[in-house]
Amino acid sequence: MEPLIIPQKICAGDTVAFISLSGGRAGDRDMIGRYNLAKSRFEEEYRVHVVETPNALRGSEFLYRHPELRWADLEWALTNPAVKGILCNMGGDDSYRILPWVNTKIIHDNPKVFMGYSDISTWMAVFAHAGVRAYYGPNVLTPIGQVGKLDAYSKEAIRKALFSNEIIGEINPCEAYTPIEWNDSIKPEEIQWTPNDGYSIVQGSGKASGRLLVMMPGPMNQIMGTKYFPTKEMFDGAVLAIEHGRPYGNAMAGFHNLRAFAAAGVFDKASAIITGKLDDTSRSYLRKVICEEVHRDDMVILENVDFVHHTPMTVLPVGALCEIDCERRTFTISEAGTR
């Protein structure tokens, strides 16, 4: 992958735009309270001013019917000189419907911090196509707006990746994790946290390095065949971040997703894979595709990295150089997230 344009860091006092680029739940009646909590929390934690893009809070039904206005919101945020960063309110399942209106020149000519996860992985590919780094990490409604408080792990990951130009360095596993919680009536002490047993090596040895490329199966399968799906040159030497299995279906669906990637040449020359925690079936399917079908038993695969659909989350800067050390079981980002 060729180096991408790196956006400038966000600073205290800057204006950050919150956008509903995929799902529109932030503006729904049952979710607006969580949105307002997340907005005030983010402003307080990072000492910034948050604004909504013009259509961000118009609700799920309206935004589903108007994908062109979701692009208009992104264009508004990118070209607005007062806005220094953009965070997505949530994921969803239909970012691909915005692609007919996308103008990558606007993204290229106005590089800004842009972060989100899940269906927002479509936009990781669009930004990379435009030659600009984007950031796969926390959305506004979760985990920033999660019940209780913004956890220390996610908070520090955001600070390091978006608000600093220091090298990010080693990404340690979180101490404990919990599924995404959408019930705002639950008490913080009622949330069940699972102790984390750390990274594990599914296969491989030594060290593997390359540039980070986010490949979430559901959204990426939707754009396969478009000009925004990464080129084979981008996969060459890349470290692929793939959430194998949930929430993109059961283990068998994950198997088929991996095979679709294999058919597209995703794994042919990639350096390594990072993924979330796997069950035994999903792990066996992953090895079956990589070893038996793609014949890449040399590929390093690191399991249980905290970029998947749970709380807390780290931040992955697309295109950043990173390294996996199998002997030490470490994952390191060797660059600053921003400049």
Secondary structure, DSSP 4 states (H G I P E B T S, - for coil): -PPPBPPPPP-TT-EEEEE-SS--GGGSTTTHHHHHHHHHHHHHHHT-EEEE-TTTTS-HHHHHH-HHHHHHHHHHHHH-TTEEEEEES---S-GGGGGGG--HHHHHHS--EEEE-GGGHHHHHHHHHHTB--EE--BTTTBTT-SS---HHHHHHHHHHHS--SEEEE-PPPSEEEE----TTS-GGGS--EE----EEEE--SEEEEEEEE--HHHHHHHTTSTTSPPHHHHTT-EEE---STTS--HHHHHHHHHHHHHTTTTSS--EEE-----HHHHHHHHIIIIIIS--TT-EEEE--TTSSEES---EETT-EEEEETTTTEEEEEEES--
